[in-house]
Amino acid sequence: MTMLIIATAALAALNILYKAAGPALLGGREFPPRVRAVADALPVVLLAGLLTVDLLGAGWRDFDWTALPGLAVAVALRRWGRSHLVCIVGAVAVTAGLRAFLAILGG
């Protein structure tokens, strides 16, 4: 238990140092517009990569096509300016409804 507390405290300290390094190194300067654009795009690209891996599975062999209509609904709702919660609920409802419908058809 003591080792776990030490490891957690060390990780917290490293996290604080890591987060403080950026402002300390940059000072009052700002990133150039191109670097700022790349940094702004990173979360979207990371989410797209994680979503792709999750949809296609390990080794890209577990493709579940029933998630695609839900994903399309989430994208459409987001394009129409709906909140993230509405997008997620809509995507889950469409995917679950489709899977339930297919289960009824399949027996």
N, C-alpha and C positions, 0 to 999 in steps of 0.2 A: 504494500500500500504506500509506503514511504517513497519508493522508487517512482510510482505513478504520480505522486504529488510533485516530486522534483522534476520529472519529465514535463508535466503540465506547466509548471512555473517557468522552466527553461524555454518551452515553446512560446509561452506568453511574452517573455522578455525578447526573444528573437523576433516575434511578430511586431512588437513595439519598435524595435530597432529598424526593422525592415520598412515599416510605414514612415518612420522619421527620416530615413535616408533620402527619400525623394525631395522633400522640401529643403532639407539641409544642403543637398548637393546643388539644387537649382537656385536656391536663394530667392530673389524676387523675380527672376526671369520666368518667362512663359515658353511653352513648347512652340516650335514653328507650326503653322497651320497644317502642313502635311503630316507631321508626327501626331498632332492632335486628332486629325481625321482617322488615322490608323488606330490610335488608342480608343477612339469612340466606336470603331467598328469591331474591335476585338470581342466584346461580350456577345454580339450577335453571331459572329463566326463560331465562337466556342459553343454557343447554344445549338446552332445548326449542326455542328459536328457531333455533339452529344445526342441530339435527336436522331440523326442518321444512324449512328451506331446502335441506338436503342431500338429503332424500327427494324433494322436489318439483322440484329443479333450478332452473336459471336461468329466470326468468320463469314458474316453476311449470308448465313444460311437460314435464318429464322424470320424471314420476311412475313409480316402480318399486315396484309392489305386492308384489313378492316379499320386500321388506325388512320388511313389516308383520308377518308371522308371527314372524320373528326378534325384532322389537321387542316383540311381545306376550309371547314367552317370556322375554325379559330382564326385562320388568316383573313378570311372574308370579314368576320366581325371586327377584327383589329383594324382592317383597312377602312371600315365604316366608322371608326372612332370609338368603339365600345371599350369598356375597361378590361383589364386583364382578367378579372374574376369572371366577367360575363363570357369572355372568350374561352376560358378553361371550362366553365360549366357547359357551354354550348358544345364544345368539342367532346367532352365526356359523355354528354347526353346522346349525341349522334353516334359515337362509337359504341356505347353500351346498347343503344337501341338497335343498331345494325347487328351486333353480335347476338342479341336476344332474338331478333327476327330470323337470323340464320340458324340458330339453335332450334327454333320452332319448326322451321322448314326441314332441318336435318333429322328431326325426330327426337 
